[in-house]
């Protein structure tokens, strides 16, 4: 758990200041959202929470909703 937080903090310290200094606000917003989402997923995985596969959602969307067989 501490390792996970340390790695994410290190990456944040390496990436965020450059985006802020260059005033890339949109990039910073997108990067922050994706960064937060991956952190939450990694945290849940470390805690032992079963994370559903995104392939099931894609299968339902492609085959059942759009009716595209593959």
MDAnalysis code that builds the backbone (N, CA, C; Angstrom):
import MDAnalysis as mda
import numpy as np

u = mda.Universe.empty(210, n_residues=70, atom_resindex=np.repeat(np.arange(70), 3), trajectory=True)
u.add_TopologyAttr("name", ["N", "CA", "C"] * 70)
u.add_TopologyAttr("resid", np.arange(1, 71))
u.add_TopologyAttr("resname", ["UNK", "UNK", "UNK", "UNK", "UNK", "UNK", "UNK", "UNK", "UNK", "UNK", "UNK", "UNK", "UNK", "UNK", "UNK", "UNK", "UNK", "UNK", "UNK", "UNK", "UNK", "UNK", "UNK", "UNK", "UNK", "UNK", "UNK", "UNK", "UNK", "UNK", "UNK", "UNK", "UNK", "UNK", "UNK", "UNK", "UNK", "UNK", "UNK", "UNK", "UNK", "UNK", "UNK", "UNK", "UNK", "UNK", "UNK", "UNK", "UNK", "UNK", "UNK", "UNK", "UNK", "UNK", "UNK", "UNK", "UNK", "UNK", "UNK", "UNK", "UNK", "UNK", "UNK", "UNK", "UNK", "UNK", "UNK", "UNK", "UNK", "UNK"])
u.atoms.positions = np.array([
    [0.823, -1.181, 0.000],
    [0.000, 0.000, 0.000],
    [0.878, 1.260, 0.000],
    [1.864, 1.268, 0.883],
    [2.760, 2.420, 0.953],
    [3.554, 2.554, -0.337],
    [3.939, 1.410, -0.905],
    [4.670, 1.431, -2.173],
    [3.825, 2.056, -3.277],
    [2.564, 1.681, -3.343],
    [1.658, 2.225, -4.357],
    [1.538, 3.736, -4.227],
    [1.306, 4.203, -3.027],
    [1.179, 5.644, -2.799],
    [2.483, 6.351, -3.123],
    [3.605, 5.744, -2.757],
    [4.914, 6.352, -3.034],
    [5.172, 6.480, -4.530],
    [4.850, 5.443, -5.278],
    [5.069, 5.476, -6.731],
    [4.189, 6.529, -7.385],
    [2.929, 6.577, -7.003],
    [2.029, 7.577, -7.583],
    [2.446, 8.997, -7.192],
    [2.906, 9.176, -5.963],
    [3.372, 10.496, -5.535],
    [4.622, 10.911, -6.307],
    [5.516, 9.968, -6.523],
    [6.733, 10.257, -7.288],
    [6.398, 10.663, -8.722],
    [5.530, 9.911, -9.368],
    [5.129, 10.257, -10.737],
    [4.440, 11.617, -10.786],
    [3.629, 11.902, -9.789],
    [2.944, 13.199, -9.750],
    [3.959, 14.330, -9.604],
    [4.941, 14.139, -8.749],
    [5.967, 15.160, -8.560],
    [6.816, 15.373, -9.809],
    [6.925, 14.352, -10.638],
    [7.699, 14.474, -11.872],
    [6.892, 15.084, -13.014],
    [5.605, 14.812, -13.069],
    [4.791, 15.217, -14.211],
    [4.025, 16.529, -14.024],
    [3.403, 16.715, -12.877],
    [2.530, 17.865, -12.674],
    [3.230, 19.222, -12.742],
    [4.385, 19.386, -12.132],
    [5.011, 20.721, -12.168],
    [5.300, 21.227, -13.578],
    [5.710, 20.340, -14.463],
    [5.998, 20.753, -15.833],
    [4.736, 21.226, -16.549],
    [3.636, 20.528, -16.351],
    [2.376, 20.940, -16.973],
    [1.897, 22.278, -16.414],
    [2.084, 22.470, -15.129],
    [1.677, 23.735, -14.510],
    [2.572, 24.877, -14.986],
    [3.881, 24.634, -15.029],
    [4.827, 25.664, -15.448],
    [4.575, 26.113, -16.892],
    [4.240, 25.160, -17.760],
    [3.971, 25.489, -19.165],
    [2.531, 25.952, -19.393],
    [1.731, 25.960, -18.327],
    [0.338, 26.399, -18.368],
    [-0.518, 25.596, -19.363],
    [-0.329, 24.311, -19.340],
    [-1.134, 23.402, -20.156],
    [-2.308, 22.923, -19.306],
    [-3.281, 23.792, -19.124],
    [-4.364, 23.524, -18.187],
    [-5.268, 22.382, -18.635],
    [-5.560, 22.305, -19.914],
    [-6.419, 21.216, -20.401],
    [-5.708, 19.878, -20.270],
    [-4.441, 19.858, -20.636],
    [-3.663, 18.633, -20.485],
    [-3.586, 18.218, -19.019],
    [-3.418, 19.190, -18.159],
    [-3.357, 18.922, -16.727],
    [-4.677, 18.347, -16.222],
    [-5.790, 18.872, -16.706],
    [-7.104, 18.375, -16.286],
    [-7.317, 16.932, -16.740],
    [-6.990, 16.651, -17.995],
    [-7.165, 15.292, -18.520],
    [-6.218, 14.329, -17.810],
    [-4.965, 14.739, -17.674],
    [-3.978, 13.902, -17.007],
    [-4.384, 13.634, -15.558],
    [-4.886, 14.635, -14.878],
    [-5.312, 14.472, -13.483],
    [-6.478, 13.497, -13.368],
    [-7.429, 13.603, -14.272],
    [-8.585, 12.695, -14.238],
    [-8.150, 11.249, -14.483],
    [-7.321, 11.039, -15.486],
    [-6.843, 9.687, -15.771],
    [-5.951, 9.168, -14.643],
    [-5.141, 10.043, -14.109],
    [-4.250, 9.691, -13.009],
    [-5.052, 9.265, -11.782],
    [-6.102, 10.019, -11.471],
    [-6.953, 9.688, -10.330],
    [-7.679, 8.367, -10.556],
    [-8.166, 8.151, -11.769],
    [-8.882, 6.905, -12.074],
    [-7.955, 5.694, -11.942],
    [-6.739, 5.802, -12.458],
    [-5.810, 4.669, -12.351],
    [-5.393, 4.445, -10.902],
    [-5.258, 5.526, -10.138],
    [-4.907, 5.360, -8.731],
    [-6.016, 4.636, -7.983],
    [-7.252, 5.017, -8.219],
    [-8.381, 4.365, -7.540],
    [-8.436, 2.886, -7.915],
    [-8.275, 2.569, -9.194],
    [-8.296, 1.165, -9.613],
    [-7.144, 0.381, -8.989],
    [-5.956, 0.957, -8.979],
    [-4.805, 0.288, -8.376],
    [-5.011, 0.098, -6.873],
    [-5.553, 1.110, -6.216],
    [-5.822, 1.034, -4.778],
    [-6.827, -0.080, -4.476],
    [-7.897, -0.138, -5.251],
    [-8.898, -1.185, -5.045],
    [-8.304, -2.566, -5.300],
    [-7.455, -2.672, -6.320],
    [-6.817, -3.951, -6.625],
    [-5.918, -4.401, -5.475],
    [-5.149, -3.478, -4.925],
    [-4.262, -3.796, -3.800],
    [-5.078, -4.215, -2.575],
    [-6.230, -3.588, -2.381],
    [-7.099, -3.914, -1.252],
    [-7.836, -5.242, -1.434],
    [-7.765, -5.835, -2.630],
    [-8.389, -7.125, -2.867],
    [-9.794, -7.063, -3.428],
    [-10.222, -5.896, -3.867],
    [-11.552, -5.751, -4.452],
    [-11.519, -6.325, -5.867],
    [-12.502, -7.145, -6.177],
    [-12.576, -7.727, -7.517],
    [-13.080, -6.664, -8.489],
    [-12.269, -6.356, -9.488],
    [-12.611, -5.332, -10.475],
    [-13.129, -6.041, -11.723],
    [-14.343, -5.709, -12.172],
    [-14.903, -6.385, -13.346],
    [-14.128, -6.037, -14.618],
    [-14.141, -6.977, -15.530],
    [-13.439, -6.791, -16.796],
    [-14.209, -5.812, -17.685],
    [-13.515, -4.866, -18.301],
    [-14.197, -3.955, -19.219],
    [-14.618, -4.638, -20.519],
    [-14.097, -5.825, -20.785],
    [-14.452, -6.543, -22.007],
    [-15.920, -6.978, -22.014],
    [-16.489, -7.227, -20.861],
    [-17.912, -7.589, -20.814],
    [-18.779, -6.427, -21.271],
    [-18.435, -5.229, -20.828],
    [-19.161, -4.033, -21.253],
    [-18.998, -3.819, -22.758],
    [-17.786, -3.978, -23.244],
    [-17.535, -3.813, -24.685],
    [-18.316, -4.849, -25.495],
    [-18.366, -6.078, -25.003],
    [-19.115, -7.133, -25.693],
    [-20.594, -6.776, -25.769],
    [-21.162, -6.328, -24.660],
    [-22.576, -5.939, -24.664],
    [-22.819, -4.777, -25.616],
    [-21.921, -3.820, -25.608],
    [-22.077, -2.650, -26.464],
    [-21.997, -3.027, -27.937],
    [-21.003, -3.801, -28.295],
    [-20.783, -4.139, -29.707],
    [-21.811, -5.137, -30.219],
    [-21.987, -6.227, -29.506],
    [-22.839, -7.316, -30.005],
    [-24.319, -7.046, -29.752],
    [-24.676, -6.650, -28.547],
    [-26.082, -6.527, -28.211],
    [-26.670, -5.176, -28.599],
    [-25.941, -4.117, -28.380],
    [-26.490, -2.769, -28.651],
    [-26.351, -2.401, -30.127],
    [-25.127, -2.540, -30.665],
    [-24.887, -2.164, -32.055],
    [-25.160, -3.286, -33.047],
    [-25.355, -4.489, -32.538],
    [-25.652, -5.688, -33.335],
    [-24.583, -5.945, -34.406],
    [-23.335, -5.876, -33.975],
    [-22.201, -6.166, -34.857],
    [-21.579, -7.468, -34.382],
    [-21.795, -8.572, -35.128],
    [-21.182, -9.839, -34.695],
    [-19.680, -9.837, -34.992],
    [-18.958, -10.540, -34.186],
    [-17.516, -10.678, -34.449],
    [-17.075, -12.084, -34.212],
])
